[in-house]
Amino acid sequence: MSTMVIGPSVPTIRGVRSSAGERGQAAAPAGLHLTRRGRAVVVVLALVVAAVAFALGARSAAGAPADVTVDRYVVQAGDTLWDIAAQSRGAGESVSAQVRELVRVNGLSGDQVVAGQEIVVPRG
């Protein structure tokens, strides 16, 4: 266990001089030194703060409008994602924005669909 002294100086015993006193210099204040456990505590606290920030960000992103309804649509021969998006887009929404939403919602790797494929079409 270590001790910490707070104050301008430590009183000396008469006749005994400290090494700083022998040189005629005042002892320089020591900088902040963290132990291994102290560093671990700082790292854990930083991780907790990052996790809380991430959770709050995810929570606010999940606050999307809940009144969006979805339909299941089976792709017919000759259908394109652009055609499906043009028929299902909301008022004032661009077809390209609806195509991006269809790709995102259905987890598609591109904008290609195959006849017989069932996709989720958000309406709202």
N, C-alpha and C positions, 0 to 999 in steps of 0.2 A: 504494500500500500504506500502511496506517496502522499506527501503533504504539500499544501500550497500556502504560501505566505502572501497576504495582501497588505500592502503598506509601503511606505517609502524605503524602509530599510529594516534589517534584522538587527536588534541590539547585539553588540559584541560583549564578550566577557573582558573585564579589565586585564590588560596585559596580553590578550590574544588578538592578533590582527588577522583579518580575512585576507585572502590572496589578492582580491581587488584593491584592498586598502594598501597592501604592500607595494603595488605598482603605482599607486597614486591615481587610479582611475575608478570611476563608478562602474558597477556591474551593469552591463547592457541588459535590457529586458529581453527575455526569451520569447521567440515567436510561438505561434500556435503549432503544437505537435499533437497529432492524433495517433492514438494507439491503433492496433489492428482492429480491435473491437469497435473503436470510435469510427473508423473508416467504414466498417461494415454497417454500422447504424446509419451513417450518412447515405450510403448507397441504398439501403432498404427504404429510407425515407424518400429519397428521390424516386425510386420505383413506385412507391405508394402514390406519390403526387402524380406521376405520369399515368398510373392506372386510373386514378380518379378523373383526371382530365380526359383520358380516352373514353371512360364510361359516360361522362357527361356529354361528350361529343357524339357518341353513338346514340345516346338517349335523345338528343335534340334532332339527330338525323332520322330517327325512327318516328319522329313526330309528324310524319307526312299525313296528308289528309286521309282520314279513315273512311270517307264516303265514296271511295273508288270501288266500283264493282268490276268483276271480271267475268268473261265468258270463255268457255272452252270452244275452240274451233278446230275442225279437222280440215287440213289443207287438201284442196281438190287439185286435180291435174290442171296445170296451166296457171295456178295461183302463184303470185309473188308476194313477198313480204310488203312491198310497196303498195300493191292493190289492197291487201288486208288492212294496212295502216290507213290508207285513204278512206276506207269505209268505216273505220272505227275511231278516227281521231275526234277529239273534242272540238267544240266551237272555238275558233281562233287559234287552234294548234296546227303547226305545220306538219306536213306528212313526214318529213325527214326526222322531226322530233319524235313522232309516233313510232317510226321504224326503229330508232335508237331505243325507245322504251320497250318495244316488243323483243328486241335482241337482249336487253338487260333482264327483263322479267322472265324470259324463257331460258336464259343461260345459253344462248346460241353463240357459237364461235364466229359467225358471220351473218350475212343477211340472206342466206339461202335456206329455203324450206323444201321439203319433199312431200309429194302427194301421199296422203294417209297419215302424215305427222299431225299429232294433236298439240296445239299451242294454246297458251292462255292469252286472251286479248283484254287488256284493261279498257274500261269505258268510264268516262267521267268528265 
